[in-house]
Amino acid sequence: MRGSHCGCPKTAATCQELLKVEPALWTFVRVPGVDLTNNAAERALRHAVQWRKTSYGTDSVAGSHFVENVLTVVASCRQQERNVLDYLTRCCQALYADILPPSLLPRTFS
C-alpha cells in the first residue's frame, strides 16, 4: 500500500496495478486445489514455443492451420497419456476407410 504513494511514479503505478488485482494473487491460499504456479499451462505450451523458435513458422495460412491442429493433438495426447503416433495413425486409417476418426476428447470411464 505504501508503494502506491512513493516518490517514484513508475513504482507507484506498478503498486497501484498490483493492488487492483491483489485478491486474485492469493487465490491459491483461499481455494483448495488451485496450484501456486501456472507450470501446467507453461508445460503444455513449451512444445509449441520450441517448435516455433526452431522452425521459423509457416509460409501459408493452410500451413499455420496444419501446425495449429497437430500441436493441439500433441498437447492433448500428452495430457491424456496417449500415444501421439498411434492417434494420428488411427486418424489416417479412418480417413482412408471413410469412417469417423477417433475422438481427441479425454476418455471417460464409468
Contacts in CASP RR format, 6 or more apart in sequence:
PFRMAT RR
TARGET T0000
AUTHOR 0000-0000-0000
METHOD contacts of the structure
MODEL  1
MRGSHCGCPKTAATCQELLKVEPALWTFVRVPGVDLTNNAAERALRHAVQ
WRKTSYGTDSVAGSHFVENVLTVVASCRQQERNVLDYLTRCCQALYADIL
PPSLLPRTFS
1 15 0 8 1.000
1 19 0 8 1.000
3 11 0 8 1.000
3 12 0 8 1.000
3 15 0 8 1.000
4 12 0 8 1.000
4 15 0 8 1.000
4 16 0 8 1.000
4 19 0 8 1.000
5 12 0 8 1.000
6 12 0 8 1.000
6 15 0 8 1.000
18 25 0 8 1.000
27 34 0 8 1.000
28 34 0 8 1.000
28 35 0 8 1.000
28 36 0 8 1.000
44 75 0 8 1.000
44 78 0 8 1.000
44 79 0 8 1.000
45 75 0 8 1.000
47 71 0 8 1.000
47 74 0 8 1.000
47 75 0 8 1.000
47 78 0 8 1.000
48 71 0 8 1.000
48 75 0 8 1.000
51 67 0 8 1.000
51 71 0 8 1.000
57 64 0 8 1.000
57 67 0 8 1.000
58 64 0 8 1.000
58 66 0 8 1.000
58 67 0 8 1.000
72 104 0 8 1.000
73 84 0 8 1.000
73 87 0 8 1.000
73 88 0 8 1.000
73 104 0 8 1.000
74 84 0 8 1.000
76 82 0 8 1.000
76 104 0 8 1.000
77 83 0 8 1.000
77 84 0 8 1.000
77 87 0 8 1.000
77 104 0 8 1.000
78 84 0 8 1.000
79 106 0 8 1.000
80 106 0 8 1.000
80 107 0 8 1.000
87 102 0 8 1.000
87 104 0 8 1.000
90 101 0 8 1.000
90 102 0 8 1.000
91 101 0 8 1.000
91 102 0 8 1.000
94 100 0 8 1.000
94 101 0 8 1.000
94 102 0 8 1.000
95 101 0 8 1.000
END
